[in-house]
Amino acid sequence: MYIKNEKFSDEETLLEMLFDFSLGTRSAYTNELVAQIDNDLAINEKYQEFIKTLPDADDRAEVYEEERDMRLAEILLEQFDSFEVSNAHLYAIKGDAQTLLFEIDLY
């Protein structure tokens, strides 16, 4: 994990930051989005069929985390213009407004 203060708007960096900040604390806003994603995955028959083919719980957890992060990134990229890491916080930016997504204690 390498978290530095930066501003970005690309999907690749966002996915990296979502992975890194997953060790931190989600904001209420992010919790709502993840709950929505969890509900969508729970009723997605193709996803459920695929998950059942994975014999190992660790593999299922890894696939879930990757799918969750990809879907979360898609939603965030649709709703916001850019993203910023500042003082161990990940923000989404739309115009002049910042929305906290995650915070992490780096000490």
N, C-alpha and C positions, 0 to 999 in steps of 0.2 A: 504494500500500500504506500502510495506517495501522494499526499494531498498538499497542494500548494494553492495560494491565492491566485485565481485566474477567472477570466470571463470567456465563455465559449457558447457556441450555438449548434455544434455538430453532434450527430447521434453517437458516433464512436466515443467521444469524450464523455458524453452524458452517460453512456452505458458503463464506462470505467468508473465514473464518479458514483453511480448508483451501487455498483459492486463495493467500492471502497466504503461508502457511507452506510452500507447495510450493517456494518458493525456498530453503528451509532444508534441514535434515537430518531425515529420518524416523527414528523410533525402530525398534528391532527389531520391536516389536509392530505398528506401522503397516506396516512392510515385509511382514510376514506377511499382513496384510489385503489389501494391494495385490497381492501375488502371487496370492492367492485370487481377487481380482477379475479380474486378468489372465487366469487360467485359465478363469474363467467366460465372459469375453468371447471368448476364443479358440475356445470350443466353441459359442458362441451363434450359430446359423445366421442368424437375422434380423439381428443386429448385423453379422456378417461380410458379408452381402449388402448392407446399407446402406452400410457403409464403402467397399465396392468401387464404389459409384456416385459417390463424391466424387473429382473429378479431381485435386485438389491435395493434396499431402502435408501442407501446413499445415492445411488444413481437416480432414483425417483426424486429425491430432494434436490439434486443438482439440476435435473431437467426442469423441475418446478421453478427454482430460483432464476434460471436463465429465461424461461418463458415469462415469468412475472416481470423481470427487469426489462425485457424487450417490449412487452405490452405497456409497462409504465412509461418507458421512454417514448413510445408512440403517442400516448395520451399527452405527455408533457410537451412534446415537440409541436403538437397541434394547438395547445393552449397558450404557449409562451413563446416569446421572441428569442430569449437567450437565457443563460444560466451563469451563476457566479458562485465561486467558492471564496469565502471570506471568513477568516478567523475560525476555521473548523466548522463552518456552516455552509450548507448548500442551499442556494436560493434560485427560484425561477423568477424571471423578469418579463413583465409585459408593460411596455411603455415606461412610466416612471415608478411603477409599483413592483415591490419585491414580495414574494411569497416564500416563506421558509419551507423547505422540503425535509432536510435532515440536519442534525447537529451531532458532532462527535467529540469526545474528550480525548485529545491527543497527548495528554500528560499522564 
